[in-house]
């Protein structure tokens, strides 16, 4: 069970354990998505092993958000880290039917390619799985373990909040690092990467069994960017055919009480390729579609 107590300090023994794990690797290739966990793993690995022993590999494809993969490239450039992108443009041929184990199949495909590249450089491939991920339905993690991918953050016992706090501490200690960890928030402002909301691949917005297409994924991406530009940070746009089901944080739902604002959202969503825009009255729930799958099991 997850502990919702606010984290104010990361136990030294956890960070020391992470140092020990990374030191044991000697050389590491980080599967860098551009999210908080993999960004922390990359920056912390540089501090422990030195930049010359750290590289990053990023998978790109139609179900990944361009802003995340673009940030991964910019971060590596700023940190002077070797970075390679692995194209998964044909992934929809493999997961297009969108079965309940889509995430497992997809992760298996992606990490097989990433591991092959890391092995060619005699480097350990590591991902950003953390301890909290074990509390959620994560079929993709099975693929990671089957392939022997290392998850040092999880092995060190670090939770999501501890990773956010640790990344902030790294930035406070090094102004150069802090500058590289600032990203656009989507509303014309910026935010620190450790404040970035959790983000899953775009395929997670489409119910299992519904065909995955680039057109659907693009519509979702555009719609979510629209809502970010309107000031929402934690959002999901679920694709239900002609209908875009919008999930925002419960405390943000009141913004839709303004009819002028609703009209703006409605027109914007239609411009993204949907015919109708609907607000989910329950608000945002992490792993919403996964929860439905677990209930059917």
C-alpha positions as MATLAB code, in Angstrom:
seq = 'XXXXXXXXXXXXXXXXXXXXXXXXXXXXXXXXXXXXXXXXXXXXXXXXXXXXXXXXXXXXXXXXXXXXXXXXXXXXXXXXXXXXXXXXXXXXXXXXXXXXXXXXXXXXXXXXXXXXXXXXXXXXXXXXXXXXXXXXXXXXXXXXXXXXXXXXXXXXXXXXXXXXXXXXXXXXXXXXXXXXXXXXXXXXXXXXXXXXXXXXXXXXXXXXXXXXXXXXXXXXXXXXXXXXXXXXXXXXXXXXXXXXXXXXXXXXXXXXXXXXXXXXXXXXXXXXXXXXXXXXXXXXXXXXXXXXXXXXX';
ca = [
       0.000    0.000    0.000;
       1.312    3.437   -0.923;
       2.125    5.851    1.896;
       0.669    9.298    1.167;
       2.755   11.037    3.845;
       4.580   14.003    2.312;
       8.277   13.270    1.821;
      10.563   15.997    3.190;
      13.874   14.128    3.216;
      15.291   11.187    1.307;
      16.947    8.601    3.569;
      20.718    8.714    3.105;
      20.846    4.925    3.081;
      18.686    4.807   -0.055;
      20.905    7.204   -1.970;
      23.977    5.343   -0.760;
      22.442    2.088   -1.939;
      21.795    3.649   -5.335;
      25.425    4.791   -5.483;
      26.560    1.267   -4.642;
      24.374   -0.236   -7.353;
      25.587    2.195  -10.012;
      29.209    1.767   -8.985;
      28.750   -1.960   -9.435;
      27.593   -1.389  -13.008;
      30.682    0.600  -13.921;
      29.065    1.718  -17.164;
      25.393    2.455  -17.754;
      22.994    3.195  -20.599;
      19.832    4.864  -19.326;
      16.543    4.230  -21.103;
      15.674    7.928  -21.173;
      12.037    8.817  -21.784;
      12.247   12.445  -20.703;
      10.188   11.805  -17.569;
      11.184   12.519  -13.963;
      12.481    9.053  -13.070;
      14.781    8.478  -16.020;
      16.024   12.082  -15.881;
      17.012   11.625  -12.241;
      18.684    8.292  -12.991;
      20.686    9.907  -15.789;
      21.847   12.943  -13.803;
      22.626   10.923  -10.673;
      24.544    8.336  -12.715;
      26.678   11.122  -14.198;
      27.566   12.280  -10.709;
      28.492    8.774   -9.530;
      30.165    7.315  -12.628;
      31.261   10.376  -14.597;
      29.796   11.426  -17.944;
      32.218    9.237  -19.882;
      30.622    6.112  -18.382;
      27.018    7.189  -18.928;
      24.953    7.212  -22.107;
      21.259    7.479  -22.899;
      18.953    5.725  -25.330;
      15.518    7.073  -26.211;
      12.813    5.188  -28.082;
      10.755    7.304  -30.471;
       7.466    6.430  -32.110;
       3.902    7.545  -32.850;
       2.680    6.734  -29.329;
       5.309    8.878  -27.589;
       4.874   12.603  -26.961;
       7.275   14.666  -29.058;
       7.920   17.143  -26.254;
       9.261   14.387  -23.990;
      11.567   12.834  -26.572;
      12.738   16.292  -27.668;
      13.552   17.187  -24.067;
      15.529   13.958  -23.659;
      17.735   14.982  -26.583;
      18.189   18.534  -25.287;
      19.090   17.299  -21.808;
      21.778   14.954  -23.100;
      23.208   17.707  -25.250;
      23.352   20.078  -22.269;
      24.965   17.437  -20.041;
      27.350   16.331  -22.814;
      26.020   12.779  -22.663;
      26.135   10.374  -25.602;
      22.546    9.958  -26.769;
      21.004    7.684  -29.354;
      17.404    7.553  -30.556;
      15.864    4.235  -31.553;
      12.950    4.563  -33.963;
       9.895    2.427  -33.214;
       7.842    3.851  -36.078;
       6.609    0.374  -37.006;
       5.308   -0.416  -33.522;
       1.649   -0.016  -34.516;
       2.061   -3.052  -36.772;
       2.767   -5.012  -33.583;
       0.379   -3.467  -31.032;
      -2.252   -1.963  -33.349;
      -4.978   -4.374  -32.193;
      -4.518   -2.878  -28.712;
      -4.911   -6.031  -26.588;
      -4.993   -5.845  -22.758;
      -1.330   -6.908  -22.691;
      -0.378   -4.172  -25.171;
       2.024   -2.572  -22.718;
       3.842   -5.867  -22.201;
       4.186   -6.479  -25.939;
       5.302   -2.904  -26.569;
       7.868   -2.843  -23.759;
       9.225   -6.180  -24.938;
       9.745   -4.801  -28.444;
      11.265   -1.528  -27.287;
      13.587   -2.837  -24.603;
      14.808   -5.672  -26.801;
      16.042   -3.030  -29.249;
      17.477   -0.830  -26.501;
      19.235   -3.746  -24.826;
      20.850   -4.798  -28.094;
      22.250   -1.299  -28.530;
      23.472   -1.090  -24.919;
      25.107   -4.513  -25.175;
      27.008   -3.427  -28.276;
      28.626   -0.769  -26.077;
      29.299   -3.202  -23.207;
      26.959   -1.155  -21.057;
      24.265   -2.082  -18.525;
      20.797   -0.978  -19.675;
      18.754    0.537  -16.841;
      15.265    2.016  -16.722;
      13.535    4.415  -14.331;
      11.096    2.039  -12.639;
      10.611    3.102   -9.016;
       9.222    1.429   -5.906;
       5.757    3.002   -6.254;
       5.369    1.394   -9.675;
       5.019   -1.936   -7.905;
       1.667   -0.773   -6.467;
       0.081   -0.300   -9.896;
      -0.914   -2.707  -12.664;
       2.265   -2.647  -14.764;
       2.245   -5.372  -17.432;
       5.212   -3.668  -19.068;
       7.367   -4.335  -16.031;
       7.094   -8.070  -16.686;
       8.824   -7.553  -20.035;
      11.564   -5.534  -18.353;
      12.275   -8.272  -15.822;
      12.145  -11.021  -18.455;
      14.766   -9.195  -20.508;
      17.003   -8.667  -17.489;
      16.808   -4.877  -17.617;
      18.130   -3.239  -14.455;
      15.878   -0.996  -12.352;
      18.283    0.620   -9.872;
      15.792    3.162   -8.498;
      13.412    0.392   -7.500;
      16.229   -1.776   -6.173;
      17.394    1.111   -3.978;
      13.860    1.445   -2.617;
      13.245    4.954   -3.959;
       9.654    6.168   -4.264;
       8.364    8.719   -6.784;
       8.284   11.530   -4.228;
      11.813   10.702   -3.074;
      13.023   10.826   -6.667;
      11.404   14.228   -7.197;
      13.006   15.540   -4.003;
      16.409   14.063   -4.894;
      16.321   15.643   -8.340;
      15.476   19.012   -6.803;
      18.410   18.621   -4.403;
      20.776   17.912   -7.298;
      19.610   21.098   -8.987;
      20.112   23.151   -5.824;
      23.686   21.903   -5.566;
      24.549   22.673   -9.193;
      23.136   25.734  -10.977;
      24.212   24.350  -14.367;
      22.125   21.230  -13.784;
      19.195   23.333  -12.565;
      19.111   25.222  -15.847;
      18.876   21.992  -17.841;
      16.017   20.748  -15.653;
      13.605   23.547  -16.555;
      10.917   22.731  -19.116;
       7.912   24.527  -20.678;
       4.682   23.917  -18.766;
       2.530   24.436  -21.857;
       0.816   27.654  -20.745;
       3.613   30.008  -21.700;
       5.369   29.436  -18.400;
       8.075   27.022  -17.264;
       8.390   24.468  -14.494;
      11.098   22.338  -12.988;
      11.246   18.775  -14.290;
      10.743   17.390  -10.765;
       7.342   19.123  -10.713;
       6.321   17.470  -13.977;
       3.175   15.334  -13.653;
       3.400   11.631  -14.408;
       2.882   10.874  -18.089;
       2.060    7.581  -19.798;
       2.353    6.841  -23.504;
      -0.442    8.112  -25.734;
      -1.722    4.596  -26.436;
      -2.940    4.463  -22.827;
      -5.683    6.974  -23.754;
      -7.410    4.498  -26.062;
      -9.528    1.666  -24.565;
      -8.190   -1.849  -25.025;
      -9.598   -3.529  -28.106;
      -9.947   -0.254  -30.006;
      -7.597   -0.052  -32.991;
      -4.527    2.138  -32.491;
      -3.846    4.526  -35.364;
      -1.541    7.491  -35.819;
      -4.607    9.643  -36.449;
      -6.073    8.809  -33.024;
      -2.765    9.268  -31.227;
      -2.204   12.627  -32.914;
      -5.702   13.805  -31.965;
      -5.068   12.920  -28.316;
      -1.666   14.619  -28.313;
      -3.063   17.821  -29.816;
      -6.018   17.863  -27.411;
      -3.822   17.405  -24.346;
      -1.469   20.144  -25.520;
      -4.478   22.426  -25.945;
      -5.512   21.835  -22.333;
      -1.957   22.421  -21.118;
      -1.938   25.749  -22.932;
      -5.146   26.607  -21.073;
      -3.395   26.113  -17.748;
      -4.061   22.462  -16.858;
      -1.057   20.393  -15.810;
      -2.344   16.941  -14.915;
      -4.759   15.911  -17.645;
      -5.794   12.987  -19.804;
      -7.866   12.988  -22.964;
      -9.413    9.546  -23.434;
     -10.264    8.658  -27.027;
     -13.769    7.208  -27.438;
     -14.307    7.406  -31.173;
     -15.830   10.798  -31.929;
     -15.802   11.716  -28.228;
     -12.872   13.150  -26.276;
     -13.367   12.364  -22.572;
     -11.423   14.953  -20.602;
      -9.969   14.143  -17.194;
      -8.523   16.957  -15.076;
      -7.592   17.071  -11.409;
     -10.722   17.152   -9.192;
      -9.826   20.638   -7.945;
      -9.616   21.888  -11.564;
     -13.119   20.783  -12.582;
     -14.683   24.072  -11.475;
     -12.909   25.852  -14.335;
     -15.485   24.326  -16.654;
     -18.337   26.163  -14.883;
     -17.528   29.165  -17.063;
     -19.548   28.871  -20.274;
     -17.122   30.986  -22.293;
     -14.283   28.704  -21.226;
     -16.335   25.609  -22.087;
     -16.986   26.981  -25.561;
     -13.259   27.593  -26.036;
     -12.407   24.039  -24.984;
     -15.183   22.574  -27.123;
     -14.043   24.362  -30.275;
     -10.410   23.536  -29.569;
     -11.115   19.843  -29.068;
     -13.101   19.703  -32.304;
     -10.183   21.311  -34.133;
      -8.040   18.402  -32.908;
     -10.211   15.905  -34.792;
     -13.023   15.025  -32.384;
     -16.729   15.721  -32.895;
     -17.635   15.972  -29.220;
     -15.894   17.012  -25.993;
     -17.020   15.566  -22.647;
     -15.802   16.225  -19.109;
     -15.324   13.202  -16.854;
     -17.098   14.329  -13.680;
     -14.950   12.088  -11.476;
     -11.763   13.837  -12.554;
      -8.328   12.435  -13.302;
      -7.478    8.923  -12.071;
      -4.062    7.399  -12.647;
      -4.241    4.152  -14.618;
      -7.973    4.565  -15.236;
      -8.135    2.121  -18.149;
      -5.806   -0.301  -16.359;
      -8.160   -0.355  -13.369;
     -10.983   -1.442  -15.652;
      -8.806   -4.287  -16.948;
      -7.884   -5.443  -13.445;
     -11.580   -5.487  -12.433;
     -12.359   -7.828  -15.351;
      -9.659  -10.295  -14.293;
];
